[in-house]
Amino acid sequence: MADTADTEKPDSGQYSRTADNGAAAEEDNTPHHGMSTREYINIIFTSLKPPMLSAPNPFRLVRMLNRQQWAFFAVAFFAWVSSGPAPFPPRSPPPTPPFLEFSAASG
C-alpha cells in the first residue's frame, strides 16, 4: 500500500508544468502550434470578419424594459436635462481692431 501512494501523482490540471518539460508544455499550448504562417494569417483574417446579424427592432427593445430600468432611465434623463446648458460660457464677439474703429470726430 505504501508503494502505490509513492508512485501515484495528483492531477494537477492541464496547464501544470514540471521541471522536466516546462518550456515544452508552454509551446504546446499556443494556438498556432504546428501551423504554417500562411495558415495562421488565413485563420486570423477570416476570424476578423464580423457576423452580419440584423439589428433588433428598437421599439421591441423599449417594450422589454421593466419598471426598474425605466426608473433608472428617468433619473439619468432628469440629471442630464437639469444639468443646464453646455459647461462653456457663450462666446463674446472678438474685439474690433483699432484701425477699423471710426469715430464721428475723425470724419
Buried (B, 14 or more C-beta within 10 A) or exposed (E): EEEEEEEEEEEEEEEEEEEEEEEEBEEEEEEEEEEEEEEEEEEEEEEEEEEEEEEEEEEEEEEEEEEEEEEEEEEEEEEEEEEEEEEEEEEEEEEEEEEEEEEEEEE
